[in-house]
Amino acid sequence: YQLIVDSMESAGDGALRLAFDALKAKLLEEGLFAAEHKRLLPSHPKRIGVITSPSGAAVRDIISVFARRAPFIEIVVIPTPVQGREAAPQIVRALELADRCEFDALIVARGGGSLEDLWPFNEEMVARALAACKTPTVSAVGHETDVSICDFIADVRAPTPSAAAELLSPDQQAMLQQVERAHRQLRQCLRDRLAREHLRLDDTLFTLKLTP
């Protein structure tokens, strides 16, 4: 057999990787990844929006972490497909809706998968919708080794959905310990203040006794 090749082009993952690199370079040149655009996450959020599939493992992991660490935080799931050809425009709509709802922060999440599975989060329309959000955002797409365009655009990248929940959920046990320490310090300050005032009163009374 003889094989004569006139031309070659990438297919499958190779084509997706080229498209990923091209979009990354384009958005980088526009300055959308710049550190000065990144906002700090709230230290004590009260209400967080989660943009993900309502039936995936990611949303279960996120809810579980918040229930354990900070059950007082309200979690609102904005449901959207996270895979397939129709996912990207629906993620854009979910982002636009969530950004109008006055959340303290947004988590964009899905579980792990192949580059093709994660592709909606590498679409330009999703990247630009995420960049346009006025609400602080966390990208939690895939597993720790997965990288998406959304990771570069979001204010913070979390290696997993669970890690995103931990970033935004102050540990209630740690908070209780902090309150207890503050309470002990306050009591000690009050005792010290009372002791000083008691000495001042004793000195004043002693002086009055000596006064003819």
C-alpha positions as a Markdown table, in Angstrom:
| # | Residue | x | y | z |
|---|---|---|---|---|
| 1 | Tyr | 0.0 | 0.0 | 0.0 |
| 2 | Gln | 1.1 | 3.5 | -0.7 |
| 3 | Leu | -0.2 | 6.6 | 1.2 |
| 4 | Ile | 0.3 | 10.0 | -0.5 |
| 5 | Val | -0.5 | 13.0 | 1.7 |
| 6 | Asp | -1.1 | 16.4 | 0.2 |
| 7 | Ser | -2.0 | 18.3 | 3.4 |
| 8 | Met | -2.7 | 17.7 | 7.1 |
| 9 | Glu | -4.8 | 19.5 | 9.6 |
| 10 | Ser | -5.6 | 19.0 | 13.3 |
| 11 | Ala | -8.8 | 17.3 | 14.3 |
| 12 | Gly | -10.6 | 16.6 | 17.5 |
| 13 | Asp | -8.7 | 17.6 | 20.6 |
| 14 | Gly | -6.0 | 19.1 | 18.5 |
| 15 | Ala | -8.3 | 21.6 | 16.8 |
| 16 | Leu | -9.9 | 22.5 | 20.1 |
| 17 | Arg | -6.5 | 23.1 | 21.6 |
| 18 | Leu | -5.6 | 25.5 | 18.8 |
| 19 | Ala | -8.9 | 27.3 | 19.2 |
| 20 | Phe | -8.2 | 27.5 | 23.0 |
| 21 | Asp | -4.7 | 29.0 | 22.5 |
| 22 | Ala | -6.0 | 31.5 | 19.9 |
| 23 | Leu | -8.8 | 32.8 | 22.1 |
| 24 | Lys | -6.5 | 32.9 | 25.1 |
| 25 | Ala | -4.0 | 35.0 | 23.2 |
| 26 | Lys | -6.7 | 37.3 | 21.9 |
| 27 | Leu | -8.3 | 38.0 | 25.3 |
| 28 | Leu | -4.8 | 38.4 | 26.9 |
| 29 | Glu | -3.9 | 41.0 | 24.4 |
| 30 | Glu | -7.2 | 42.9 | 25.2 |
| 31 | Gly | -6.2 | 42.9 | 28.8 |
| 32 | Leu | -9.1 | 40.8 | 30.1 |
| 33 | Phe | -6.8 | 38.7 | 32.3 |
| 34 | Ala | -5.1 | 41.7 | 33.9 |
| 35 | Ala | -4.6 | 41.6 | 37.7 |
| 36 | Glu | -6.0 | 45.1 | 38.1 |
| 37 | His | -9.4 | 43.9 | 36.9 |
| 38 | Lys | -9.6 | 41.3 | 39.6 |
| 39 | Arg | -11.9 | 42.0 | 42.6 |
| 40 | Leu | -11.5 | 40.7 | 46.1 |
| 41 | Leu | -14.1 | 38.1 | 47.3 |
| 42 | Pro | -16.3 | 39.1 | 50.2 |
| 43 | Ser | -15.0 | 37.9 | 53.5 |
| 44 | His | -18.5 | 37.4 | 55.0 |
| 45 | Pro | -21.0 | 36.8 | 52.1 |
| 46 | Lys | -24.7 | 36.4 | 52.9 |
| 47 | Arg | -26.0 | 35.3 | 49.5 |
| 48 | Ile | -24.2 | 33.5 | 46.7 |
| 49 | Gly | -25.3 | 32.5 | 43.3 |
| 50 | Val | -24.1 | 29.2 | 41.8 |
| 51 | Ile | -24.3 | 28.8 | 38.0 |
| 52 | Thr | -24.1 | 25.1 | 37.1 |
| 53 | Ser | -26.2 | 22.1 | 36.3 |
| 54 | Pro | -28.8 | 21.4 | 39.0 |
| 55 | Ser | -28.2 | 17.7 | 38.7 |
| 56 | Gly | -24.4 | 17.4 | 38.6 |
| 57 | Ala | -22.0 | 16.4 | 41.2 |
| 58 | Ala | -20.6 | 20.0 | 41.4 |
| 59 | Val | -23.7 | 21.5 | 42.9 |
| 60 | Arg | -24.0 | 18.7 | 45.4 |
| 61 | Asp | -20.3 | 19.3 | 46.5 |
| 62 | Ile | -20.8 | 23.0 | 46.8 |
| 63 | Ile | -24.0 | 22.8 | 48.8 |
| 64 | Ser | -22.4 | 20.2 | 51.1 |
| 65 | Val | -19.4 | 22.4 | 51.9 |
| 66 | Phe | -21.6 | 25.4 | 52.7 |
| 67 | Ala | -23.9 | 23.3 | 54.9 |
| 68 | Arg | -20.9 | 22.1 | 56.9 |
| 69 | Arg | -18.9 | 25.3 | 57.1 |
| 70 | Ala | -21.4 | 28.2 | 56.8 |
| 71 | Pro | -25.1 | 27.1 | 56.8 |
| 72 | Phe | -26.2 | 30.7 | 57.4 |
| 73 | Ile | -25.2 | 31.7 | 53.9 |
| 74 | Glu | -28.0 | 31.6 | 51.3 |
| 75 | Ile | -27.2 | 29.5 | 48.2 |
| 76 | Val | -29.2 | 30.1 | 45.0 |
| 77 | Val | -28.6 | 27.8 | 42.1 |
| 78 | Ile | -29.1 | 29.3 | 38.7 |
| 79 | Pro | -29.6 | 26.2 | 36.5 |
| 80 | Thr | -27.9 | 25.9 | 33.2 |
| 81 | Pro | -26.6 | 23.1 | 30.9 |
| 82 | Val | -22.8 | 22.8 | 31.2 |
| 83 | Gln | -22.1 | 20.6 | 28.3 |
| 84 | Gly | -23.1 | 20.4 | 24.7 |
| 85 | Arg | -23.6 | 22.8 | 21.8 |
| 86 | Glu | -26.4 | 24.7 | 23.4 |
| 87 | Ala | -24.6 | 25.2 | 26.8 |
| 88 | Ala | -22.6 | 28.3 | 26.0 |
| 89 | Pro | -25.5 | 30.7 | 25.2 |
| 90 | Gln | -27.5 | 29.4 | 28.2 |
| 91 | Ile | -24.5 | 30.0 | 30.5 |
| 92 | Val | -24.3 | 33.5 | 29.1 |
| 93 | Arg | -28.0 | 34.0 | 30.0 |
| 94 | Ala | -27.5 | 32.6 | 33.5 |
| 95 | Leu | -24.5 | 34.9 | 34.1 |
| 96 | Glu | -26.5 | 38.0 | 32.9 |
| 97 | Leu | -29.5 | 37.0 | 35.1 |
| 98 | Ala | -27.3 | 36.3 | 38.2 |
| 99 | Asp | -25.4 | 39.5 | 37.8 |
| 100 | Arg | -28.7 | 41.4 | 38.2 |
| 101 | Cys | -29.7 | 39.6 | 41.4 |
| 102 | Glu | -27.4 | 41.4 | 43.8 |
| 103 | Phe | -25.5 | 38.4 | 45.0 |
| 104 | Asp | -22.4 | 38.9 | 47.0 |
| 105 | Ala | -20.5 | 36.5 | 44.7 |
| 106 | Leu | -21.0 | 34.1 | 41.9 |
| 107 | Ile | -19.6 | 30.6 | 41.4 |
| 108 | Val | -19.4 | 29.2 | 37.9 |
| 109 | Ala | -18.9 | 25.5 | 38.2 |
| 110 | Arg | -19.0 | 22.0 | 36.7 |
| 111 | Gly | -17.3 | 18.7 | 37.3 |
| 112 | Gly | -14.3 | 17.3 | 35.4 |
| 113 | Gly | -14.3 | 16.0 | 31.9 |
| 114 | Ser | -12.4 | 16.1 | 28.6 |
| 115 | Leu | -11.5 | 19.3 | 26.8 |
| 116 | Glu | -14.5 | 18.7 | 24.6 |
| 117 | Asp | -16.8 | 18.3 | 27.6 |
| 118 | Leu | -15.5 | 21.5 | 29.2 |
| 119 | Trp | -15.6 | 23.5 | 25.9 |
| 120 | Pro | -18.6 | 25.7 | 26.7 |
| 121 | Phe | -16.4 | 27.4 | 29.3 |
| 122 | Asn | -13.8 | 28.1 | 26.6 |
| 123 | Glu | -16.3 | 29.9 | 24.3 |
| 124 | Glu | -15.7 | 33.6 | 23.6 |
| 125 | Met | -19.3 | 34.6 | 24.4 |
| 126 | Val | -19.0 | 33.0 | 27.9 |
| 127 | Ala | -15.7 | 34.6 | 28.5 |
| 128 | Arg | -17.0 | 38.1 | 27.6 |
| 129 | Ala | -20.2 | 37.6 | 29.7 |
| 130 | Leu | -18.1 | 36.6 | 32.7 |
| 131 | Ala | -15.8 | 39.6 | 32.2 |
| 132 | Ala | -18.8 | 41.9 | 32.1 |
| 133 | Cys | -20.1 | 40.7 | 35.5 |
| 134 | Lys | -20.1 | 43.4 | 38.2 |
| 135 | Thr | -20.4 | 40.7 | 40.9 |
| 136 | Pro | -17.2 | 39.1 | 42.1 |
| 137 | Thr | -16.8 | 35.7 | 40.4 |
| 138 | Val | -15.1 | 32.3 | 41.1 |
| 139 | Ser | -14.4 | 29.9 | 38.3 |
| 140 | Ala | -14.6 | 26.3 | 39.4 |
| 141 | Val | -14.6 | 24.3 | 36.2 |
| 142 | Gly | -13.3 | 20.8 | 36.2 |
| 143 | His | -10.7 | 19.2 | 38.4 |
| 144 | Glu | -7.5 | 20.7 | 39.6 |
| 145 | Thr | -5.5 | 19.9 | 36.4 |
| 146 | Asp | -8.2 | 21.3 | 34.1 |
| 147 | Val | -7.8 | 24.8 | 32.8 |
| 148 | Ser | -10.5 | 26.9 | 31.0 |
| 149 | Ile | -10.7 | 30.3 | 29.6 |
| 150 | Cys | -13.1 | 31.2 | 32.4 |
| 151 | Asp | -10.3 | 30.5 | 34.9 |
| 152 | Phe | -8.3 | 33.4 | 33.4 |
| 153 | Ile | -11.3 | 35.7 | 33.3 |
| 154 | Ala | -12.9 | 35.2 | 36.7 |
| 155 | Asp | -11.7 | 37.2 | 39.7 |
| 156 | Val | -10.5 | 33.9 | 41.4 |
| 157 | Arg | -9.9 | 30.4 | 40.1 |
| 158 | Ala | -10.7 | 27.5 | 42.4 |
| 159 | Pro | -9.2 | 24.1 | 41.6 |
| 160 | Thr | -12.6 | 22.3 | 42.2 |
| 161 | Pro | -16.2 | 23.2 | 43.0 |
| 162 | Ser | -15.7 | 22.2 | 46.6 |
| 163 | Ala | -12.7 | 24.5 | 46.9 |
| 164 | Ala | -14.8 | 27.4 | 45.5 |
| 165 | Ala | -17.3 | 26.8 | 48.3 |
| 166 | Glu | -14.5 | 26.8 | 50.9 |
| 167 | Leu | -13.1 | 30.1 | 49.5 |
| 168 | Leu | -16.5 | 31.8 | 50.1 |
| 169 | Ser | -17.6 | 30.1 | 53.3 |
| 170 | Pro | -16.0 | 31.3 | 56.5 |
| 171 | Asp | -15.7 | 28.3 | 58.9 |
| 172 | Gln | -18.4 | 28.7 | 61.6 |
| 173 | Gln | -16.3 | 26.9 | 64.1 |
| 174 | Ala | -13.4 | 29.2 | 63.6 |
| 175 | Met | -15.8 | 32.2 | 63.8 |
| 176 | Leu | -17.2 | 30.9 | 67.1 |
| 177 | Gln | -13.7 | 30.5 | 68.5 |
| 178 | Gln | -12.8 | 34.0 | 67.4 |
| 179 | Val | -15.9 | 35.4 | 69.1 |
| 180 | Glu | -15.0 | 33.4 | 72.3 |
| 181 | Arg | -11.5 | 34.9 | 72.2 |
| 182 | Ala | -12.9 | 38.4 | 71.8 |
| 183 | His | -15.3 | 37.8 | 74.6 |
| 184 | Arg | -12.5 | 36.7 | 77.0 |
| 185 | Gln | -10.4 | 39.7 | 76.0 |
| 186 | Leu | -13.4 | 42.0 | 76.6 |
| 187 | Arg | -14.0 | 40.5 | 80.1 |
| 188 | Gln | -10.3 | 40.9 | 80.9 |
| 189 | Cys | -10.3 | 44.5 | 79.8 |
| 190 | Leu | -13.3 | 45.2 | 81.9 |
| 191 | Arg | -11.8 | 43.6 | 84.9 |
| 192 | Asp | -8.6 | 45.6 | 84.4 |
| 193 | Arg | -10.5 | 48.8 | 84.0 |
| 194 | Leu | -12.6 | 48.2 | 87.2 |
| 195 | Ala | -9.4 | 47.4 | 89.1 |
| 196 | Arg | -7.8 | 50.7 | 88.0 |
| 197 | Glu | -11.0 | 52.7 | 88.8 |
| 198 | His | -11.2 | 51.0 | 92.2 |
| 199 | Leu | -7.6 | 52.1 | 93.0 |
| 200 | Arg | -8.4 | 55.6 | 91.9 |
| 201 | Leu | -11.4 | 55.7 | 94.2 |
| 202 | Asp | -9.4 | 54.4 | 97.1 |
| 203 | Asp | -6.8 | 57.1 | 96.5 |
| 204 | Thr | -9.4 | 59.8 | 96.3 |
| 205 | Leu | -11.1 | 58.6 | 99.6 |
| 206 | Phe | -7.7 | 58.5 | 101.3 |
| 207 | Thr | -6.9 | 62.0 | 100.2 |
| 208 | Leu | -10.3 | 63.3 | 101.4 |
| 209 | Lys | -9.6 | 61.7 | 104.9 |
| 210 | Leu | -6.3 | 63.5 | 105.1 |
| 211 | Thr | -7.8 | 66.9 | 104.1 |
| 212 | Pro | -8.5 | 69.0 | 107.2 |
